[in-house]
Amino acid sequence: MIVIGIIGYGYWGPNVLRNFYNNKDVKVLACCDTDNMRLRKVKELYPDLKIFNDYREITRNPKIDAVAIVTPVSTHYEIADDAVSNGKHIFIEKPITSLSSEAETLIARSEKSKKIIMVDHTFLFTGAVKKMKNIIELDELGEIYFFDSVRVNLGLFQHDINVVWDLAPHDISVMNYLIPKKAVSVSAVGSGHINEHIEDIAYLTVNFDNSLIAHFHLNWLSPVKIRKTLISGSKKMLVWDDLEADEKIKIYDKGVDIETREGSYNLLVKYRSGDMWSPQVENIEALKLETQYFVECIKNNIKPFNDGVAGLEVVKILEASDKSIKNGGKKVCL
C-alpha cells in the first residue's frame, strides 16, 4: 500500500485526489490547501482524510510515501524541493517548474535519493495519443513533415502565467512523446489584451534539425473552443480532434508524390487522394491510467516516460518562447 498526500484542491486537485483515493493500492492520508472552504469540501467527501493548511504537514510526514502537487506553477519548486528533501516520490502538475534550472535541481536530487518524479502530462494517457503513438511507430504516416496544433477557447484567464505556459504544455508534451527527434530552436510571437503584461494570444514555431516543423496556436480570446492537431507525413496524414465524441482520430491516405522526368520540367508533382478512416481508440479516463502508472512505477522501481526530464524538455521550450516573444519573434536556440 502506497501512502499519498495531496497538496492543492483547486481546479484539478479534486480529480487527482479522486483517482488516487479509488486506487486499491493507495491510501490517501491527507489533503492540504490554503483555502478552508475547499478543505471543508474535502472533509465532506472524504471524512477519513486529515486536512491541513501547511503543505509541510504532508511533505514532512514520515508515514507518507508520495505527494501529489496540484498547485500554481509558481509554488511547484518550493513544495517539490521540500518533498524530495524528505524522501518523497512526486506526482506534479504540469509544467514541472517555472524555471528549467529548478527542474534540473529537482531531477538531480530525486535521482540521488532514488525517488520518482512524474509530471502530470495527462494527454499522454488518452486513448487518442496512445493510438497516434502506435500509428507513428508502425511508420503508417512515413516521414513526419509537420505537427500543427490549435488549442483555443474563451478563458480561463490566469493571473500568474501567460497563455503559453497555461495551454502549450499539453501539446508540447504530446509532440515530444510522438516525435522521436529533439527540437533545436523556437520562435514565438504573442500579445496581451486583457492584461498587457500577460500574453493571451501566442503563436509558437518549433524547428528540428531537419525539415520537420511544429506550430502551436494558443488563445484565451477565441469565440469557439478548438482542440485540434494535424500531423502530416510522407505516406499519410492524421487529424486529431479532441472535442469529437466518436471519431477523435482520422487518417487520410493523402499526399504528394514526385516523379522525375526528362525535359524542361524535371519534377512532376502528383497528388494522391485515397480513403479516410477513423481507428477505434480506448475510452478510459486518462488520469485514472496515469495515477495507476505512478503507483506501478513506485512499486516496481520503474522510470516513468513522463518523468522529470520529460517535464524539463517542455519547460525549456516554454522559456525559449517567452524569450522569443520579448524579442519580437527572434529565433531562440535550445
C-alpha positions in Angstrom: 0.0 0.0 0.0 1.4 3.4 -1.1 0.5 6.2 1.2 -0.1 9.5 -0.6 -0.8 13.1 0.4 -2.5 15.6 -1.9 -1.3 19.2 -2.0 -3.8 21.6 -3.7 -7.5 21.2 -4.1 -8.4 23.8 -6.7 -9.4 23.2 -10.3 -7.5 19.9 -11.0 -6.9 18.7 -7.4 -10.3 17.1 -6.9 -9.7 14.8 -10.0 -6.2 13.8 -8.8 -7.5 13.1 -5.2 -10.4 11.0 -6.5 -8.3 8.8 -8.7 -5.7 8.1 -6.1 -8.4 7.6 -3.5 -10.1 5.0 -5.7 -6.9 3.1 -6.3 -6.9 -0.1 -4.3 -3.1 0.0 -3.9 -3.2 3.5 -2.4 -4.1 5.1 0.9 -4.7 8.8 0.7 -3.8 10.0 4.1 -4.1 13.8 3.9 -5.0 16.8 1.8 -3.7 20.3 2.0 -5.0 23.7 0.7 -4.7 27.3 1.8 -8.5 27.7 1.3 -10.5 26.5 4.2 -13.7 26.3 2.1 -12.0 23.8 -0.2 -10.8 21.8 2.8 -14.4 21.6 4.2 -15.4 20.2 0.8 -12.7 17.6 1.1 -13.9 16.6 4.6 -17.5 16.3 3.3 -16.4 13.9 0.5 -13.6 12.1 2.3 -14.2 12.2 6.1 -11.3 9.9 6.8 -8.7 12.3 5.4 -6.6 14.6 7.5 -6.7 18.2 6.3 -4.0 20.9 6.6 -3.3 24.5 5.5 0.5 24.0 5.6 2.0 21.7 2.9 4.9 20.8 5.2 2.4 18.7 7.3 2.4 16.4 4.3 5.9 16.7 2.8 7.5 16.1 6.2 5.2 13.3 7.4 7.2 10.1 7.7 4.1 8.0 7.1 3.6 9.4 3.6 5.5 7.8 0.7 4.5 10.2 -2.1 2.9 13.6 -2.7 0.8 14.9 -5.5 1.4 18.6 -6.1 -1.6 20.3 -7.7 -0.9 23.9 -7.1 0.0 27.1 -9.1 3.3 26.6 -11.1 5.0 29.4 -9.1 4.8 27.2 -6.0 5.9 23.9 -7.6 9.6 24.2 -6.9 9.4 25.1 -3.2 6.9 22.3 -2.4 8.6 19.7 -4.6 12.0 20.6 -3.2 10.8 20.1 0.3 9.1 16.8 -0.7 12.3 15.4 -2.4 14.4 16.5 0.6 12.1 14.5 2.8 12.3 11.4 0.7 9.0 11.5 -1.1 8.1 10.4 -4.6 6.4 13.2 -6.5 3.4 13.4 -8.9 3.4 17.1 -10.0 1.0 19.1 -12.2 2.4 20.5 -15.5 4.6 22.3 -16.1 7.1 20.9 -13.6 8.5 24.2 -12.6 8.7 27.8 -13.8 12.4 27.7 -14.5 14.5 25.0 -16.2 17.2 25.4 -13.5 14.7 24.5 -10.8 13.6 21.4 -12.8 17.3 20.3 -13.2 17.8 20.7 -9.4 14.7 18.6 -8.6 15.8 15.9 -11.1 19.3 15.7 -9.6 18.0 15.5 -6.0 15.4 12.8 -6.9 18.0 10.7 -8.7 20.3 11.0 -5.7 17.6 9.9 -3.3 16.3 7.3 -5.8 12.8 8.8 -5.8 10.4 9.1 -8.8 9.2 12.4 -10.3 6.2 12.1 -12.6 4.9 15.1 -14.4 1.2 15.1 -15.0 1.1 15.3 -18.8 -2.4 13.7 -18.7 -2.9 13.7 -22.5 -0.2 11.1 -23.0 -2.5 8.6 -21.3 -5.5 9.3 -23.6 -6.6 6.6 -26.0 -6.1 9.0 -28.9 -2.5 9.9 -28.1 -1.6 6.2 -27.4 -3.2 5.3 -30.7 -1.2 8.0 -32.6 2.0 6.8 -30.9 1.3 3.3 -32.3 0.5 4.6 -35.7 3.7 6.6 -35.9 5.8 3.7 -34.6 4.4 1.4 -37.2 5.5 4.0 -39.8 2.0 4.4 -41.2 2.5 8.1 -41.7 6.0 7.8 -43.1 8.5 10.6 -42.5 6.8 13.4 -40.5 6.7 16.7 -42.3 4.8 18.9 -39.7 3.0 18.9 -36.4 0.3 21.7 -36.2 -1.7 22.3 -33.1 -4.6 24.6 -32.3 -5.7 25.0 -28.6 -8.1 28.0 -28.3 -11.1 28.9 -26.2 -12.6 31.9 -24.3 -10.7 31.8 -20.9 -9.8 30.6 -18.4 -7.6 33.6 -17.8 -4.6 33.1 -15.5 -3.0 35.8 -13.4 0.5 34.3 -12.8 1.3 32.8 -16.2 0.6 33.6 -19.9 -1.4 31.6 -22.4 1.8 29.7 -23.5 2.5 28.4 -20.0 -1.1 27.6 -19.5 -2.0 25.8 -22.7 1.1 24.8 -24.6 2.5 22.2 -22.1 -0.3 19.9 -23.2 0.6 19.9 -26.9 4.4 20.2 -26.5 4.4 17.1 -24.3 2.4 15.3 -26.9 4.8 16.5 -29.7 7.8 15.3 -27.6 6.1 12.0 -27.0 5.1 11.3 -30.6 8.2 12.6 -32.4 11.5 10.9 -31.6 13.5 13.9 -32.6 14.8 16.8 -30.5 13.7 20.4 -31.1 16.6 22.8 -31.8 15.0 26.2 -31.8 11.9 28.2 -31.0 10.4 31.4 -32.3 7.2 32.9 -31.0 5.0 36.0 -31.1 2.3 37.0 -28.7 0.3 39.8 -27.3 -1.8 40.7 -24.2 -5.2 42.4 -24.5 -6.9 41.9 -21.1 -3.6 42.3 -19.3 -0.9 43.8 -21.4 1.8 42.2 -19.3 0.4 38.7 -19.8 0.0 37.3 -23.3 -3.4 35.9 -24.0 -2.7 35.1 -27.7 0.5 33.4 -28.9 1.9 31.6 -31.9 4.9 29.3 -31.5 7.1 27.7 -34.1 9.4 24.9 -33.1 12.2 23.8 -35.5 14.0 20.5 -35.6 17.4 19.6 -37.2 15.7 18.5 -40.4 12.8 20.0 -42.4 10.3 19.0 -39.7 8.5 21.9 -38.2 5.9 22.2 -35.4 3.5 25.1 -34.9 1.2 25.9 -31.9 -1.7 28.4 -31.9 -2.8 29.3 -28.4 -5.6 31.7 -27.5 -7.7 32.7 -24.5 -9.8 35.1 -26.6 -11.4 32.7 -29.1 -15.2 32.8 -29.5 -15.1 29.0 -30.1 -13.3 26.1 -28.4 -10.9 24.2 -30.6 -8.6 21.3 -29.7 -7.2 20.0 -33.0 -3.8 18.7 -34.1 -2.7 17.9 -37.7 0.3 15.6 -38.4 1.4 15.2 -42.0 3.7 12.5 -43.2 5.2 11.3 -46.5 2.7 8.4 -46.6 -0.5 9.6 -44.8 -1.9 12.5 -42.9 -3.6 12.5 -39.5 -6.1 14.8 -37.7 -6.8 14.5 -34.0 -9.9 16.4 -32.8 -10.1 16.0 -29.0 -13.6 17.5 -28.9 -15.0 14.8 -31.2 -17.1 12.4 -29.3 -16.5 9.4 -31.5 -14.1 9.9 -34.4 -11.3 11.6 -32.5 -8.6 10.4 -35.0 -9.0 10.5 -38.7 -6.3 9.1 -41.0 -6.2 10.4 -44.6 -4.5 8.5 -47.4 -3.5 11.7 -49.0 -0.1 13.1 -50.0 2.2 14.3 -52.8 4.3 12.1 -55.0 7.2 13.3 -57.1 8.2 11.9 -60.4 11.4 12.8 -62.2 11.1 13.1 -66.0 13.4 14.2 -68.8 12.7 17.5 -70.5 12.2 21.1 -69.4 10.2 20.1 -66.3 12.4 17.7 -64.4 9.9 17.2 -61.5 6.3 16.3 -61.8 4.1 16.7 -58.7 1.3 14.1 -58.4 -1.4 14.5 -55.8 -2.6 11.3 -54.1 -6.1 11.2 -52.6 -7.3 7.9 -51.1 -9.6 6.7 -48.4 -10.1 8.2 -44.9 -10.7 6.0 -41.9 -11.1 6.5 -38.2 -9.5 3.9 -35.9 -11.1 3.0 -32.6 -9.5 4.5 -29.5 -9.6 3.4 -25.9 -12.1 5.2 -23.8 -10.8 5.2 -20.3 -10.2 8.2 -18.1 -6.6 9.2 -18.8 -5.9 10.4 -15.3 -7.0 7.1 -13.9 -4.4 5.3 -16.1 -1.8 7.9 -15.2 -2.2 7.6 -11.4 -2.2 3.8 -11.7 1.1 4.1 -13.7 2.6 6.3 -11.0 1.8 3.7 -8.4 3.2 0.9 -10.6 6.4 2.9 -11.1 6.9 3.3 -7.4 6.1 -0.4 -6.5 8.3 -1.8 -9.3 11.0 0.9 -9.4 10.3 1.9 -13.0 11.4 5.1 -14.5 8.3 6.7 -16.0 8.4 8.0 -19.5 6.7 11.3 -18.3 9.5 11.8 -15.7 11.3 14.9 -14.6 13.5 15.0 -17.7 10.4 14.9 -20.0 9.0 17.8 -17.9 12.3 19.7 -18.2 12.2 19.5 -22.0 8.8 21.1 -22.0 9.9 23.9 -19.7 12.9 24.6 -22.0 10.6 25.3 -24.9 8.3 27.4 -22.7 11.3 29.5 -21.6 12.5 29.9 -25.1 9.0 31.0 -26.2 8.9 33.7 -23.6 12.4 34.9 -24.6 11.4 35.0 -28.3 8.2 36.9 -27.6 10.1 39.5 -25.7 12.5 39.9 -28.6 9.9 40.3 -31.3 9.8 36.7 -32.5 13.6 36.2 -32.8 14.7 32.6 -33.0 16.0 31.1 -29.7 18.2 28.1 -29.8 17.5 25.3 -27.3 
